[in-house]
Amino acid sequence: MITIDKKFDKISEWSNNRKKDYKDIRGQLDMLYDDMKNDKLNTDGEWYKAIKKVKDDNPKPNNLEELKQELADLIIEDNA
C-alpha cells in the first residue's frame, strides 16, 4: 500500500527538482538584463534557454490532478 508520504513525495518531486535546478532570482535577473541588452527577450535568450532546460528536465506530470485526488483519497482513508 502506498503511504501518504510516498504519494506526496511523488506529487512534489517534479516541483522540488525544478526549485533545486533553477538559478537563484539574482542569477535569473542578471540573465534577463543581459538578454535585454542583447535584444534577446525571446527564445534565443539565455534566460529562456535556462528555464526551458529546467522545465524539460523536470516535466510536470500529465496526471497531476489525478495524483492529487489519489492523495486526498489516501488522507480520507487514513482519517476514517
FENFENGI-V750440 format. One record per pair of residues at least 6 apart in sequence whose ideal C-beta (glycine too) atoms are under 7 Angstrom apart, sorted by the first residue. I is the first residue (numbers start at 0). J is the second residue. Records with the same first field share a line. If there is no record, write none. Layout:
BEGIN
I = J / J
END
This chain:
BEGIN
3 = 70 / 73 / 74 / 77
6 = 69 / 70 / 73
7 = 70
9 = 66
10 = 66 / 67 / 70
13 = 57 / 58 / 59 / 60
16 = 57
17 = 53 / 54 / 57
20 = 53 / 56 / 57
21 = 53
22 = 49
27 = 46
30 = 45 / 46 / 49
31 = 46
33 = 45
34 = 40 / 44 / 45 / 46
60 = 66
END
